[in-house]
């Protein structure tokens, strides 16, 4: 799995964090593995 290119300029953070070892595991296990989602620089979801 490759990392996305660095962000250019300033702007709000938008990303999700998944608890899987690689892209194949993410494909197999799906969105239920999401542990955190950040939209517009704000944490909107965090699995405990």
VOZA-629204 format. One record per residue: residue in three letters; x, y, z of N, C-alpha, C in turn. Coordinates in steps of 0.001 Angstrom, whole numbers, plus 500000, padded with zeros to 6 digits. Layout:
N
ALAXYZXYZXYZ
...
This chain:
48
UNK500852498833500000500000500000500000500896501228500000
UNK500543502221499225501333503445499170500599504572499871
UNK501368505468500425500790506628501105500379507663500067
UNK499342508439500363498949509505499441500021510586499417
UNK500020511407498371501008512489498323500750513497499438
UNK501770514231499848501572515236500899500588516313500460
UNK499876516852501414498928517928501130499682519175500694
UNK499091519913499789499692521150499305498860522309499829
UNK499517523285500410498801524440500931498150524133502265
UNK497363525068502706496685524902503984495218524621503746
UNK494657523844504608493244523513504514492882522558505621
UNK491607522323505795491168521437506867491541519982506570
UNK491817519239507611492145517826507464490897517023507126
UNK491053516059506225489982515138505867490632513769505678
UNK490375512846506603490949511510506475490231510526507381
UNK490493509246507165489964508175508014491113507242508371
UNK491014506619509536492027505681510010491360504318510170
UNK491978503295509582491425501947509628492375501012510361
UNK491830500118511183492615499163511962492807497877511169
UNK493625497957510129493952496804509290495432496872508915
UNK496049495723508632497471495727508308497792496180506887
UNK496836496038505964497115496410504574495810496622503800
UNK495963497034502551494798497348501717493931496114501448
UNK494550494952501311493784493720501080492872493418502273
UNK493380493616503474492569493392504676491428494400504751
UNK491694495632504345490634496644504336489536496240503360
UNK489927495757502196488947495304501212488124494142501760
UNK488775493222502450488080492047502991487172492397504168
UNK487643493262505055486904493561506294485957494749506168
UNK486274495688505303485384496802505028485404497947506023
UNK484398498797505905484313500042506670484174499833508170
UNK483777498650508591483634498386510028484963498496510765
UNK486076498504510027487397498611510651487817500062510882
UNK486964501016510530487293502433510725487338502754512219
UNK488451503333512663488579503686514080488501505190514312
UNK488693505984513259488588507439513405488344508077512047
UNK487509509112512035487249509887510825487348511364511174
UNK488091512102510356488249513544510544487714514235509299
UNK486792515163509488486236515969508402486362517431508772
UNK486809518226507837486970519667508059487785519948509320
UNK488783519089509577489656519301510723489071518897512062
UNK487888518296512055487240517905513318487056516392513375
UNK487339515823514535487117514401514752485614514162514834
UNK485055513447513859483609513232513835483220511803514202
UNK484190510896514212483916509509514605485161508936515255
UNK484972508253516371486069507532517026485497506284517658
UNK485992505154517200485547503888517790486328503653519072
UNK485655503235520098486320502991521392486604501537521582
